[in-house]
Amino acid sequence: MTDQPDALTLVMPLRKKEGMTVAEFRQYWLDVHITLPARYPGLRSVFLHLVSFAGSRWPAVDGVSAAPAEADEFHGVPEATFAQMADLETFQAASHFQMVDGINFLSEMLAYPSLGDASATLVDTTDPAPDGSDGLLRHLLFLRRRPDVDVATFRTWVADELAPALATGARKVRRHLLEEIEVALDHPGTVMSKPLDRQYQACVEVVRDGEDDLAELVAGLADEVRAHCAAVHAPRVERCIASRHDGRITLAGLRGVTVADLITRLHAENQVDPAVSRIFVQDEALLPA
């Protein structure tokens, strides 16, 4: 929906560190790690999706895998955008402390690139910088093509048929045509690759007010989904939180999600005063608008 698409979007499924509970993973990611990448140069926007396969409300399609094997489940999905390819290099050069922090809460971080207009927003009436409190029904649909469907046919179908159909009655639909996994953001000590037959080739974010008409919508698409997809793995997004939006850090990115939630709930206006924000970030260009 923007005039100029970002040069690069990274869609990055995260799996919690072995031995860590999901609650511990969420607390560390959203209250500790979150404050690091949002401060570094190069990023345009970052959206953090807290996901649950057990909580999914997305209807299954007969003959199509509806959930990954337990070993392939993931627990969070950040989406990071870069206006220019050079911005990724700027971010990589500045973000050493973020990268080495990954080992504290991650066992796996997979980076799927989506180039230029391979990422596109078809409809969006949601908050452009969500804080995770909107109560909307959100899913991320990770799609794996059938082996007998070529890449070009699959990408055309997702872009021209599936995503527009999913936009019916939706608050937001954003799709990504994914390249093969790349080690774009190196997190030492974490797994950063998957065999090709366990990778995804597209991701579609679907946000709706609720489940009304969802089963009918998916049933109407079932034949085409079966013809193109070996898997539709659709975790529910329990919260979507922007830690940076359009080049500026958000309250969550500045202070962590728990603190940001408390400030918002208590209407602690002094805590969002620019003078207070400057205690945490000195770069005026990064401060919340």
ABEGO torsion letter per residue (X at the ends): XBABBBABBBBBBBBBBBGBBAAAAAAAAAAAAAAAAAABBGBABBBBBBBBAAABABBBBBGBBABBBAAABBABBBBBBBABAAAAAAAAAAAAAAAAAAAAABABBBBBBBBEAABBBABBABBABBAGAAGBBBBBBBBBBBAABBAAAAAAAAAAAAAAAAABGBABBBBBBBBBBBBABBBBGBBABBBAAABBABBBBBBBABABGAAAAAAAAAAAAAAABABBBBBBBABBBBABBGGBBBAAAAAEAAAAAAAAAAGBAAAABAAAAAAABABAAABBX
